[in-house]
Amino acid sequence: MTCRTLVTHVEPDVGGTSVYALVGAKGQCSEVRAPKILRDVVSRAKTYKIQVIKKIKNAPKKVTYEDGYLKFLCEKECSFVVKAWALTGVPVTPFVTDVDIVTNMKNVFTFNIKATKVRERGGVLGLQNLGSAVAIDVRTFDPLSNFKALLVEPLSAPRRSFYAYFPDGSLYLVGPDVKERIAVVRDLMDVVSFPYGYLTSIIRKDKVDVISKRKGTWTILKRVEGAAKSAEWCLVDSTPALAIYYEDHISLVTLREEIINIAVEGWRAASLSPNAELLLLSTGEGVKLIDLNSGEKLKEFKLKGVELISWSPYSDFAALCSKEACWIYSNLSKEIATVRKVSNATSVWWSPSTYNLYVARGNKLEITFFDPPGVKATLLVARRPILRETSRERT
């Protein structure tokens, strides 16, 4: 008998916090230890409610909570999704430590879902695979769309919203109450959205456009010429900035007039931390950790073949993946915390709501659940990046 739980989403909800969890049992089962954040949410609550919101297979009629356990009755293999809502006042959010990472690195849930690229925000799981893309409600794994798209890029807010790119070249904003065409882009390579609000970047073959919706109209705020390999958003001086990766340099584009160019050579994978303080750079033979303010190399890890790098939302951890393994770098200890064998990873992503680590492997999707405890959101202080230099060029 095996009973397991996977927290799929955590979000503020009507004066409290909602925790969604997938529960599965391979045989007869009457209880399972509740995830830490669910226990912490309930323990802080004046009142709470737990209910089955999706019956997948042989689901029980009722689930209760008692002494840190979810109680139910499955006489044979079963699976279902529960929602635990608790009146916590201040929202509760996951808080992950090195201990959680090391202890639960092998707590992996594998789904037979084809995906070569994965992103998740705002309750939307965006998956791409060989010229098609889907948007999935991560709470229940139900589809959010029934149309054929080439690309899906989720947003943190508004919830359950995402950008969708269609075969005719149309780029749309799609949400619970909206389907709005933004532009027609014939040579689009990728869409990389700032997590909150209507600010995004369109990567084209020979340029990158930063666009935003202002006074009801989508406009180009900035255009950067050149063939970019990739891009990602971060914060510079507490304001959004777009890091654009080229063959021989990284351009850090702020919404002001400033463009900071950082020279890099011989890299296979690179990622700037969300607080714009650190740069992880893979050469194929090793991974360098660079202080962006001083340009100093702080560390170099002898990790071969790293082709994918993804920072966690608060710059606390980073996943470094090759074709054979994924290492987790801890910015708390400044060391590699742990490693797990992973074959043929094509995309890696940290969930901002649960801290789950997604790894797409082409014909499978793996989710590592670190089972972190929950803390009041007001206790989390996001690190603010400070650019000490004012020069436009850095080498």
Secondary structure by P-SEA (a helix, b strand, c coil): cccccccccccccccbbbbbbbbbbccccccccccaaaaaaaaacccccccccccccccccccccccccbbbbbcccccbbbbbbbccccbbbbbbcaaaaaacccbbbbbccccccccccccbbbbbcccbbbbcccccccccccccccbbbbbcccccbbbbbccccccccccccccccccccccccbbbbccccccbbbbcccbbbbbbbcccccccccccccccccccccccccbbbbbbbcccbbbbcccccbbbbbbbccccbbbbcccccbbbbbcccbbbbbcccccccccccccccccbbbbcccccbbbbbcccbbbbbbcccccccbbbbbccccbbbbbccccbbbbbcccbbbbbbcbbbbccccccccbbbbccccccccc
